[in-house]
Amino acid sequence: MPEVLKQPAPKQAATDDSALRDRVRAIIEDVRTRGDAAVREYSERFDGWSPESFRLSPEEVERIVATVPGQVLDDIRFVQEQVRGFARHQRESLHDIEVETLPGVRLGHRHVPIGAVGAYVPGGRYPLTASAHMTIVTAKVAGVPRVVACTPPIRGEVPAATVAAMHLAGADEIHLLGGVQAVAAMATGTASVSSVDLLAGPGNAYVAEAKRQLFGEVGIDLFAGPTEILVIADEHADPFVVAVDLLSQAEHGPDSPAVLITTSRELAVEVLGHVEALLPGMPTADFAGPAWRDHGEVVVVGSIDEAFALADTYAAEHVEVLTERPRLALERMRDYGALFLGEGTCVSYGDKVIGTNHVLPTKGAARYTGGLWVGKYLKTVTYQEVTDPASSARLGEVCGRAARVELFEGHARSGDVRAAKFGDATPEWADRARA
């Protein structure tokens, strides 16, 4: 049986989030009804931000980018090239196909880019340039012709590094606008923001709820909750590295789970000690401390196979494998957002620099979906063509019989007329109709 050395705080009774849902719904409907006027009111109320225009002109973008230190711009370019390079390889792996299944019967599919995407790049306390790379660069590699990007001001200031990242990523429009009002404007359209077809990017609980409510009217990348890290470690892992990596994700917010599953009780005890020593000195301890206190877990298991099996039950967003043979996880695990194999990599690389996408499934959603990637910005659409008369006649005969089993007479007749036109059997109903 697994030994639990640290478990999360007891779950509180589920809070009623109907107030949040109602508030988001009201904002969306207000933006839908009053457009830019409503957007401006909410931006003033929530962000203290009401410029003459939320959309930055090319001249404004150029001026803002010029204020960003050269090293920051170089780093943005480096990271975006990693994201762009991997996304290109992903795109090149997706091929249009056409096959002939019967004489003269051609079936195919094509990967068609979505026409317009809204990329939400969160801000609030800090500039989050990485989300610009993940959402905008990937969309552009997919071939999306129009990407609208929104990010909020930070404490009433322009987040210059984020604007630079959005611009260098290839955004076609950049708006200094955040929150539900930004998401609603992109989805429903206003006089100054033309509507998009899909919303992508992370955000707080209000942004996530807005995407949930707008899903169907527009597409979304995925439903996302607080970020998660799960580390699988054996006796060969460095307990100090494990502790540092657990806390690296806990700093995202006070509700971010951080889980260690290990085959070594000695390592588990050392990790707990390192975490307690590291936490007080962290500048982000106000988030990381509550996250570890309330959502941290340490579990000791009997074997590496048991560790992999237990990890799959979490279906965690990020899974670090710090073991002697980390690539075993590729064979043994199924349910995760992204794997980070070996001590040479870490979740922070995925979040910031390595090139894979950091918009990933949370709250167990990795059981049924992966994260944001170039394919999310593509529609796989099919087509069919029949040029051989005999094949059309054969399909028509089978279609007529199959449709009548389901009592779909209209469908059956569509098959009948082709069986008659390209074959030699005129249906009785057609003779009666023509008489």
RAGI-V238636 format. One record per residue. N is the residue number from 1. RES is the residue in one small letter. OMEGA is omega in radians with two decimals (* if undefined). Layout:
n:res:omega
N:RES:OMEGA
N:RES:OMEGA
This chain:
n:res:omega
1:m:3.07
2:p:3.07
3:e:-3.11
4:v:3.12
5:l:3.04
6:k:3.11
7:q:-3.14
8:p:3.03
9:a:3.11
10:p:-3.13
11:k:3.07
12:q:3.04
13:a:-3.09
14:a:3.13
15:t:3.14
16:d:3.14
17:d:3.13
18:s:3.12
19:a:3.10
20:l:-3.13
21:r:-3.11
22:d:-3.13
23:r:3.11
24:v:-3.14
25:r:-3.12
26:a:3.13
27:i:3.14
28:i:-3.10
29:e:3.10
30:d:3.09
31:v:3.12
32:r:-3.06
33:t:-3.00
34:r:3.03
35:g:-3.03
36:d:3.13
37:a:3.11
38:a:3.12
39:v:-3.12
40:r:-3.14
41:e:-3.12
42:y:3.09
43:s:3.09
44:e:-3.06
45:r:-3.01
46:f:-3.05
47:d:-3.07
48:g:-2.96
49:w:-3.13
50:s:3.14
51:p:3.10
52:e:3.07
53:s:3.10
54:f:-3.14
55:r:3.13
56:l:3.06
57:s:3.08
58:p:3.13
59:e:3.10
60:e:3.12
61:v:-3.13
62:e:-3.14
63:r:-3.13
64:i:-3.13
65:v:-3.13
66:a:3.13
67:t:-3.08
68:v:-3.14
69:p:-3.09
70:g:-3.13
71:q:3.10
72:v:3.12
73:l:3.12
74:d:3.13
75:d:3.09
76:i:3.14
77:r:3.13
78:f:-3.10
79:v:-3.13
80:q:3.10
81:e:3.05
82:q:3.13
83:v:-3.10
84:r:-3.12
85:g:3.14
86:f:3.13
87:a:3.10
88:r:3.10
89:h:3.10
90:q:-3.12
91:r:-3.12
92:e:3.10
93:s:-3.10
94:l:-3.04
95:h:2.91
96:d:-3.14
97:i:2.95
98:e:-3.11
99:v:3.07
100:e:-3.04
101:t:3.02
102:l:3.10
103:p:3.10
104:g:3.12
105:v:-3.09
106:r:3.09
107:l:-3.14
108:g:2.95
109:h:3.11
110:r:3.07
111:h:-3.02
112:v:3.12
113:p:3.01
114:i:-3.01
115:g:-3.09
116:a:-3.10
117:v:3.00
118:g:-3.12
119:a:3.10
120:y:3.14
121:v:-3.04
122:p:3.12
123:g:3.12
124:g:-3.11
125:r:-3.02
126:y:3.01
127:p:-3.09
128:l:-3.05
129:t:-3.04
130:a:-3.13
131:s:3.04
132:a:3.12
133:h:-2.98
134:m:-3.05
135:t:-3.00
136:i:-3.14
137:v:-3.09
138:t:3.11
139:a:-3.12
140:k:3.07
141:v:3.10
142:a:3.14
143:g:3.12
144:v:-3.06
145:p:-3.08
146:r:3.08
147:v:3.07
148:v:-3.08
149:a:3.11
150:c:3.01
151:t:-3.11
152:p:2.95
153:p:3.10
154:i:-3.11
155:r:3.09
156:g:-3.12
157:e:3.08
158:v:3.10
159:p:-2.96
160:a:-3.12
161:a:3.11
162:t:3.09
163:v:3.11
164:a:3.13
165:a:3.12
166:m:-3.13
167:h:-3.11
168:l:3.10
169:a:3.10
170:g:3.12
171:a:3.13
172:d:3.06
173:e:3.07
174:i:3.14
175:h:3.02
176:l:-3.00
177:l:-3.09
178:g:3.01
179:g:-3.13
180:v:-3.10
181:q:3.11
182:a:-3.13
183:v:-3.14
184:a:3.13
185:a:-3.13
186:m:-3.08
187:a:-3.04
188:t:-3.12
189:g:3.04
190:t:3.12
191:a:-3.08
192:s:3.13
193:v:3.07
194:s:-3.05
195:s:3.14
196:v:-3.12
197:d:-3.11
198:l:3.08
199:l:3.13
200:a:3.06
201:g:3.14
202:p:3.10
203:g:-3.14
204:n:-3.07
205:a:-3.13
206:y:3.10
207:v:3.13
208:a:3.12
209:e:3.10
210:a:3.10
211:k:3.14
212:r:-3.11
213:q:-3.10
214:l:3.14
215:f:-3.04
216:g:2.99
217:e:2.97
218:v:3.00
219:g:3.03
220:i:3.13
221:d:3.09
222:l:3.03
223:f:-3.05
224:a:3.05
225:g:3.13
226:p:-3.11
227:t:-3.03
228:e:2.96
229:i:3.02
230:l:3.12
231:v:3.00
232:i:-3.06
233:a:3.01
234:d:-3.06
235:e:3.14
236:h:-3.10
237:a:3.07
238:d:-3.06
239:p:3.11
240:f:3.10
241:v:3.12
242:v:-3.13
243:a:3.13
244:v:-3.09
245:d:3.08
246:l:-3.10
247:l:-3.14
248:s:3.13
249:q:3.11
250:a:-3.10
251:e:3.10
252:h:-3.11
253:g:-3.06
254:p:3.14
255:d:-3.11
256:s:3.13
257:p:3.07
258:a:-2.96
259:v:3.00
260:l:2.98
261:i:-3.04
262:t:3.05
263:t:-3.05
264:s:3.09
265:r:3.13
266:e:3.11
267:l:-3.12
268:a:-3.13
269:v:3.13
270:e:3.13
271:v:3.12
272:l:3.12
273:g:3.12
274:h:3.13
275:v:-3.13
276:e:3.12
277:a:-3.08
278:l:-2.99
279:l:-3.06
280:p:-3.10
281:g:-3.12
282:m:3.07
283:p:-3.14
284:t:-3.12
285:a:3.13
286:d:3.05
287:f:-3.03
288:a:-3.13
289:g:3.11
290:p:3.13
291:a:3.13
292:w:-3.13
293:r:-2.99
294:d:-3.03
295:h:3.10
296:g:3.12
297:e:3.01
298:v:-3.07
299:v:3.09
300:v:-3.13
301:v:-3.01
302:g:-3.09
303:s:3.14
304:i:3.09
305:d:3.08
306:e:3.10
307:a:3.13
308:f:-3.12
309:a:3.12
310:l:3.13
311:a:3.12
312:d:-3.14
313:t:3.09
314:y:-3.04
315:a:-3.00
316:a:3.13
317:e:-3.14
318:h:3.09
319:v:3.03
320:e:3.14
321:v:-3.10
322:l:-3.07
323:t:3.14
324:e:-3.13
325:r:-3.03
326:p:-3.09
327:r:3.00
328:l:-3.12
329:a:3.12
330:l:3.13
331:e:-2.94
332:r:-3.04
333:m:-3.13
334:r:-2.92
335:d:3.12
336:y:3.06
337:g:3.09
338:a:3.08
339:l:3.07
340:f:-2.89
341:l:3.04
342:g:-3.05
343:e:-3.12
344:g:3.10
345:t:-3.13
346:c:-3.14
347:v:3.14
348:s:3.05
349:y:3.13
350:g:3.13
351:d:-2.87
352:k:-2.84
353:v:-2.83
354:i:3.06
355:g:3.00
356:t:-3.02
357:n:-3.11
358:h:3.05
359:v:-2.92
360:l:-3.12
361:p:3.11
362:t:3.08
363:k:3.08
364:g:-3.11
365:a:3.09
366:a:3.03
367:r:-3.03
368:y:3.13
369:t:2.95
370:g:-3.09
371:g:3.10
372:l:3.07
373:w:-3.04
374:v:-3.14
375:g:3.12
376:k:-3.12
377:y:-3.14
378:l:2.99
379:k:3.07
380:t:-3.04
381:v:-3.07
382:t:3.00
383:y:3.13
384:q:-3.12
385:e:3.09
386:v:-3.11
387:t:-3.14
388:d:-3.09
389:p:-3.10
390:a:3.12
391:s:3.10
392:s:3.12
393:a:3.14
394:r:3.10
395:l:3.13
396:g:3.13
397:e:-3.13
398:v:3.13
399:c:3.14
400:g:-3.13
401:r:-3.09
402:a:-3.12
403:a:-3.12
404:r:3.01
405:v:-3.13
406:e:3.11
407:l:3.08
408:f:-3.05
409:e:3.13
410:g:3.09
411:h:-3.13
412:a:-3.10
413:r:3.04
414:s:3.06
415:g:-3.11
416:d:-3.03
417:v:3.10
418:r:3.04
419:a:3.12
420:a:-3.06
421:k:-3.06
422:f:3.12
423:g:-3.08
424:d:-3.11
425:a:3.08
426:t:-3.10
427:p:-3.11
428:e:-3.10
429:w:-3.12
430:a:3.10
431:d:-3.14
432:r:-3.09
433:a:-3.10
434:r:-3.07
435:a:*
